[in-house]
Amino acid sequence: NVALLISAFIVGLIVVIPIIFMTSHMVRPLTDMRNAASAMIEGDFSHRLKPLKEDNEISYLVNAFNHLSGELDNNISKLTNERNQLQHIINGIAEGIVAVDAYGNVTHSNDIIWQLFHQDSNKYSADELLKITDLNSLFESCLIEQKNIMIVKHSGDSLINCLISPLYDRSNMLFGAVGLFRDVTESEKLEQTRHEYVSNVSHELRTPITAMRGLLEPLNDGLVKSEEKKQQYYAILLRESIRLSHLVDDMLELSRIQTSERTVNLGPVNLHNDLIDMAIRFEVLAEQKNIHFKVHNLNEVYPAVWGKADRITQIMTTIMENAVKFTKEDGEIDFLIEADKDHLSLSIKDTGTGIKPEDLPYVFERFYKADKSHNEMGTGLGLSIAAELAKQMGHRLSVTSKVNEGSIFTLSMPYAHDIMKSEPHLKDVYESDVPGDEE
């Protein structure tokens, strides 16, 4: 019996040990596969199973698992790279972008959207941003109605154009919406300026034409019998035609300056003789209206400035004519010449009607007139032309004013030796040195 038991035990060991070995050999790959699968669930696709040398179902399953995990790893990496590239592209777009899913939850957004609506991305999430700015209602309307929503919203002082469009998959099923947000403040201002410009041009052209027609009709119908009356009509017609001609000339001049059709040749300018000529001319203009005129610091010696003499004279003449126009008889106009370490400044100071604070920002705009009824003489383009010429030469034209006390217009010009030391400016010198503009 003992021998039988020993024999049975030995036989059992001989049978069990291979079974245990075979079972362990079969279970180990499955355990590794389970662990790798758990890691994949956590987002780690780098785990691989050790390949088996045997050619059986387990080895085939291990190889298939490794191939699947490798493909998943590659695809996830590609999707991650594409997502990052898409985010970089979205962030590089000048417009704000927000994409939502079918439930209105934000899936994509860029940094510009926060700037457009003046919000802090560190303080709010993208979903909270939609609620704060009430953009969520626009996305909700787009998802419900499944059509484009376009509206202009106010964001502080800015105007934001909002365009929200539904997104569909290949089965034409709605899966979200995307919104494009663009700051249109400047374009709206330009459009408003265009409307005002057309309106002003129409008004300024209509005024002399209406006056001329009102005089020509009775002349043509023979209603004006008196020769003296006819001469008065002719004089008015001549004056209005000259006014119309000046208006057209000024408009063309301003257009040429702004479109750079005419290049200004800049260079060092010694203004000593030009300042004397200006002082003589300005004194004559002032005397014609019995205005007291005084020049300050005319006899000093000043360094050469950078610019063009006839353009500088044109700017100062325009300013002086305006000063005479708005200064009453027995008033005062001062022509001031001042130099500091960086600039030579020419100023016209008058004791005229002055300019209201709310009108000062628009003084150099086209057709600006202090009298909003447009009754005073002039085209309203003189200061616009002067400002454009100053800008073209790198000068600064500024104004200060007080109502019923007068105004001070100042042209500040850089010294030529400072400009000549600057390499970028020297490049401008050679580029602007085009013959044929010596007027």
C-alpha positions in Angstrom: 0.0 0.0 0.0 2.8 2.4 0.9 4.5 1.6 -2.4 1.2 2.2 -4.2 0.7 5.6 -2.5 4.3 6.6 -3.3 3.9 5.6 -6.9 0.6 7.5 -7.1 2.2 10.6 -5.6 5.1 10.5 -8.0 2.7 10.0 -10.9 0.6 12.9 -9.7 3.7 15.1 -9.5 4.7 14.1 -12.9 1.3 15.0 -14.3 0.6 18.1 -12.2 3.9 19.9 -12.7 3.6 20.1 -16.5 -0.1 21.1 -16.1 0.9 23.9 -13.7 3.7 25.0 -16.1 1.5 24.9 -19.1 -1.3 26.8 -17.3 1.1 29.4 -16.1 2.6 29.7 -19.6 -0.9 30.2 -21.0 -2.2 32.5 -18.2 0.8 34.9 -18.1 0.2 36.4 -21.6 -3.5 36.8 -20.7 -2.5 38.6 -17.4 -0.1 40.8 -19.3 -2.8 41.5 -21.9 -5.2 42.5 -19.1 -2.7 44.9 -17.5 -1.9 46.4 -20.9 -5.6 46.8 -21.6 -6.0 48.6 -18.2 -3.1 50.9 -19.1 -4.8 51.7 -22.5 -8.0 52.5 -20.7 -6.0 55.1 -18.7 -4.7 56.6 -21.9 -1.2 54.9 -22.0 -0.8 53.2 -25.4 2.9 52.5 -25.1 2.5 49.1 -23.5 3.4 46.1 -25.6 3.2 42.3 -24.9 6.2 40.1 -25.2 6.0 38.1 -28.4 5.6 34.3 -28.1 7.7 31.9 -30.1 4.9 29.3 -30.3 2.6 29.3 -33.2 -0.8 29.0 -31.5 -3.9 31.0 -30.7 -2.3 32.7 -27.7 0.7 33.9 -29.7 -1.7 35.1 -32.5 -3.8 37.0 -29.9 -0.6 38.6 -28.5 0.6 39.7 -31.9 -2.9 41.0 -32.8 -3.0 42.9 -29.5 0.4 44.5 -30.1 -0.6 45.5 -33.6 -3.8 47.0 -32.4 -2.2 48.9 -29.6 0.5 50.2 -32.0 -2.1 51.3 -34.5 -4.1 53.0 -31.7 -0.9 54.7 -30.4 -0.1 56.0 -33.9 -3.6 57.2 -34.6 -3.9 58.9 -31.2 -0.6 60.6 -31.8 -1.7 61.8 -35.2 -5.0 63.0 -33.8 -3.2 64.8 -31.0 -0.8 66.5 -33.4 -3.6 67.5 -35.7 -5.5 68.9 -32.7 -2.5 70.9 -31.6 -2.0 72.1 -35.2 -5.6 73.1 -35.4 -5.4 74.9 -32.1 -2.3 76.8 -33.3 -4.1 77.7 -36.5 -7.1 78.9 -34.6 -4.9 80.9 -32.2 -3.1 82.5 -35.2 -6.3 83.7 -36.8 -7.0 87.4 -36.2 -10.7 86.8 -35.6 -12.1 85.1 -32.5 -13.4 81.6 -32.9 -15.6 79.4 -30.7 -16.9 75.9 -31.6 -19.6 74.1 -29.5 -21.1 70.6 -29.7 -24.8 69.8 -30.2 -25.5 70.6 -26.5 -23.9 74.0 -26.6 -20.7 73.0 -24.7 -17.5 74.7 -26.0 -15.1 72.3 -27.7 -12.7 74.8 -29.3 -11.8 78.5 -28.8 -8.9 80.8 -29.4 -7.2 83.6 -27.3 -8.6 86.4 -29.5 -12.1 85.8 -28.3 -11.1 86.9 -24.8 -9.5 90.1 -26.1 -12.5 91.0 -28.2 -14.9 90.8 -25.3 -12.4 92.2 -22.7 -12.5 89.2 -20.4 -9.8 87.3 -18.5 -9.2 83.7 -19.7 -7.6 82.9 -16.3 -10.8 84.0 -14.5 -13.5 82.3 -16.6 -13.9 79.2 -18.7 -14.9 79.4 -22.3 -18.5 78.2 -21.4 -18.7 80.9 -18.7 -17.5 83.5 -21.3 -20.5 82.6 -23.5 -22.9 83.2 -20.6 -21.2 86.5 -19.5 -21.4 87.9 -23.1 -24.8 86.4 -23.8 -23.2 84.6 -26.8 -24.8 81.3 -25.5 -28.2 82.5 -26.6 -26.9 83.1 -30.2 -25.4 79.6 -30.3 -28.7 78.2 -28.9 -30.7 79.9 -31.6 -28.3 78.6 -34.2 -28.6 75.0 -33.0 -32.4 75.2 -32.7 -33.1 77.0 -35.9 -30.2 75.3 -37.8 -29.4 78.5 -39.7 -26.7 81.2 -39.8 -26.9 83.9 -37.1 -25.3 87.2 -37.9 -25.4 90.2 -35.5 -23.2 93.1 -34.4 -22.7 93.2 -30.6 -21.2 96.0 -28.5 -18.2 95.2 -26.4 -17.2 98.3 -24.5 -16.4 100.9 -27.2 -15.9 98.2 -29.8 -18.3 96.7 -32.3 -18.0 92.9 -32.8 -19.4 91.2 -35.9 -20.7 87.8 -34.8 -21.4 85.1 -37.4 -22.5 81.7 -36.1 -23.1 78.7 -38.4 -24.4 75.2 -37.8 -22.1 72.2 -38.4 -23.2 68.9 -40.0 -21.6 65.5 -40.3 -21.5 63.2 -43.3 -25.0 62.0 -42.6 -26.2 65.6 -42.6 -26.8 65.4 -38.9 -26.3 68.5 -36.7 -23.3 68.0 -34.4 -22.5 71.5 -33.3 -21.9 75.1 -34.4 -19.0 77.4 -34.9 -18.8 81.2 -34.3 -16.5 83.7 -36.0 -16.1 87.0 -34.2 -14.4 90.1 -35.8 -13.8 93.6 -34.6 -15.5 95.9 -37.1 -15.1 99.1 -35.2 -12.6 100.6 -37.6 -14.5 99.5 -40.7 -17.7 100.9 -39.3 -15.9 104.2 -38.6 -14.6 104.2 -42.2 -18.0 103.5 -43.5 -19.4 106.3 -41.5 -16.6 108.6 -42.7 -17.4 107.6 -46.3 -21.1 108.5 -45.8 -20.2 111.8 -44.2 -17.6 112.6 -47.0 -20.2 111.9 -49.7 -22.8 114.0 -47.9 -20.3 116.9 -47.4 -19.1 116.8 -51.0 -22.7 116.8 -52.2 -23.5 119.8 -49.9 -20.4 121.8 -50.8 -21.0 121.2 -54.5 -24.7 121.9 -54.3 -24.3 125.3 -52.6 -22.4 127.2 -55.4 -24.3 125.4 -58.1 -27.7 126.3 -56.5 -26.6 129.9 -56.2 -25.4 130.0 -59.8 -28.6 128.5 -61.1 -30.7 130.9 -59.0 -28.9 133.8 -60.8 -28.7 132.3 -64.3 -32.4 131.5 -64.6 -33.6 135.1 -64.3 -30.8 136.2 -66.6 -31.7 133.6 -69.1 -35.4 134.5 -68.9 -34.7 138.2 -69.4 -36.1 139.1 -66.0 -33.1 141.3 -65.1 -33.4 144.5 -67.0 -31.1 146.8 -65.1 -27.5 146.8 -66.3 -26.3 147.4 -62.8 -28.2 144.4 -61.5 -26.8 142.3 -64.3 -23.3 143.3 -63.2 -24.1 142.3 -59.7 -25.3 138.9 -60.8 -22.2 138.4 -63.0 -20.0 139.3 -60.0 -21.8 136.7 -57.8 -21.6 134.1 -60.6 -17.9 134.7 -61.0 -17.3 134.4 -57.2 -19.3 131.2 -57.0 -17.6 129.7 -60.0 -14.2 130.5 -58.4 -15.4 128.9 -55.1 -16.4 125.8 -57.0 -13.1 125.7 -58.8 -11.2 126.0 -55.5 -13.3 123.2 -54.0 -12.5 120.8 -56.9 -8.8 121.8 -56.8 -8.6 121.2 -53.1 -10.3 117.8 -53.4 -7.9 116.8 -56.1 -4.9 118.1 -54.2 -5.9 116.2 -51.0 -6.6 113.0 -53.0 -3.2 113.2 -54.7 -1.4 113.7 -51.3 -3.2 110.8 -49.6 -2.7 108.4 -52.5 1.0 109.3 -52.8 0.6 110.1 -56.5 2.9 113.0 -55.9 6.2 112.4 -54.0 7.5 115.2 -51.8 11.3 115.5 -52.2 12.6 116.0 -48.7 15.9 117.4 -47.6 17.7 119.9 -45.4 16.0 123.3 -45.5 17.3 126.6 -44.1 14.1 128.6 -43.5 15.6 132.0 -42.7 14.6 133.7 -46.0 11.3 131.8 -46.1 10.4 132.9 -42.6 11.0 136.5 -43.6 8.8 136.1 -46.7 6.1 134.5 -44.5 6.2 137.3 -42.0 5.8 140.0 -44.8 2.9 138.1 -46.4 1.2 137.4 -43.1 1.4 141.0 -42.1 -0.3 142.1 -45.4 -3.1 139.5 -44.8 -3.6 140.8 -41.2 -3.6 144.5 -42.3 -6.3 143.9 -44.8 -8.6 143.1 -41.9 -7.2 145.7 -39.5 -5.7 142.9 -37.3 -2.5 143.6 -35.2 0.3 141.3 -36.3 3.5 140.6 -34.5 6.5 138.3 -35.3 8.6 136.7 -32.5 12.3 135.6 -32.8 12.5 136.2 -36.5 16.1 137.4 -36.5 17.5 134.4 -34.6 19.7 131.9 -36.5 18.1 128.4 -36.6 19.5 125.0 -37.7 18.3 123.6 -41.0 15.1 121.5 -40.7 14.1 118.4 -42.6 11.3 118.9 -45.1 10.5 121.0 -48.2 10.3 124.8 -48.1 7.3 125.4 -50.3 5.2 122.7 -48.5 6.1 124.3 -45.1 5.1 127.7 -46.5 1.8 126.2 -47.8 1.0 124.8 -44.4 1.7 128.0 -42.5 -0.2 130.1 -45.1 -3.3 127.9 -44.7 -3.1 128.3 -40.9 -2.6 132.1 -41.2 -5.6 132.5 -43.5 -7.8 130.6 -41.1 -6.5 132.8 -38.2 -7.4 136.0 -40.2 -10.8 134.5 -41.2 -11.8 133.9 -37.5 -10.2 136.9 -35.9 -12.3 140.1 -35.6 -11.0 143.5 -36.5 -8.6 145.0 -34.0 -7.8 141.5 -32.9 -4.2 140.1 -32.6 -2.2 137.4 -34.4 1.3 136.4 -33.4 3.7 134.5 -35.5 6.0 132.6 -33.1 9.3 130.9 -34.0 10.7 128.7 -31.3 13.6 126.1 -31.2 14.3 123.4 -28.7 16.9 120.6 -28.8 14.8 118.4 -31.1 12.5 120.6 -33.2 12.0 124.0 -34.7 8.4 125.1 -34.2 6.3 127.6 -36.1 3.1 128.8 -34.4 0.2 131.0 -35.3 -1.6 132.4 -32.3 -4.8 134.3 -32.7 -7.5 136.0 -30.6 -10.3 134.6 -32.7 -13.5 132.8 -31.9 -11.7 129.6 -30.7 -12.7 126.0 -31.1 -15.0 124.0 -28.8 -13.3 121.1 -27.0 -15.6 118.6 -28.6 -14.6 119.8 -32.0 -10.8 119.8 -31.5 -10.3 116.1 -32.4 -11.9 116.8 -35.8 -10.1 120.0 -36.8 -7.9 118.3 -39.4 -10.7 116.1 -40.9 -12.1 116.8 -44.4 -14.8 119.5 -44.5 -14.4 120.3 -40.9 -16.0 123.7 -40.2 -16.6 125.3 -36.8 -20.0 126.5 -38.0 -21.9 123.3 -38.5 -24.4 125.1 -40.8 -21.5 125.5 -43.4 -22.3 129.1 -44.0 -18.7 130.5 -43.7 -16.6 130.8 -46.8 -14.0 128.1 -47.6 -14.0 124.6 -48.7 -13.2 123.0 -45.4 -10.3 121.1 -46.9 -7.4 123.5 -46.1 -6.4 122.1 -42.7 -6.9 118.5 -44.0 -4.4 119.3 -46.8 -2.0 121.0 -44.3 -2.2 118.0 -41.9 -1.5 115.5 -44.7 1.5 117.5 -46.0 2.9 117.7 -42.4 2.4 113.9 -42.0 4.1 113.3 -45.3 7.2 115.2 -44.3 7.3 113.7 -40.8 6.2 116.9 -39.2 3.7 117.3 -36.4 0.8 119.7 -36.8 -1.1 120.4 -33.5 -3.7 122.8 -32.1 -4.8 124.1 -28.8 -7.8 126.4 -28.4 -10.2 128.1 -26.0 -13.6 129.3 -27.0 -13.8 133.1 -27.3 -10.0 133.4 -26.5 -8.4 132.1 -29.6 -6.3 129.2 -31.0 -2.7 128.2 -31.4 -1.7 126.1 -34.4 1.9 124.7 -34.2 4.0 123.0 -36.8 6.9 121.1 -35.3 9.8 120.1 -37.6 12.8 117.9 -36.9 16.3 119.1 -37.5 18.0 117.9 -40.6 21.2 116.8 -38.8 19.1 114.4 -36.6 17.4 112.9 -39.6 20.6 112.5 -41.6 22.1 110.5 -38.8 19.3 108.0 -39.0 19.9 105.2 -41.5 16.2 104.4 -42.1 15.6 108.0 -42.9 18.5 108.2 -45.3 16.9 105.3 -47.2 13.7 107.5 -47.4 15.8 110.3 -48.8 17.0 108.4 -51.8 13.6 106.8 -52.4 11.9 110.2 -52.4 14.6 111.8 -54.6 12.4 111.7 -57.7 12.9 114.4 -60.3 9.9 116.3 -61.7 8.4 117.6 -58.4 10.1 120.9 -57.9 7.0 122.9 -57.5 
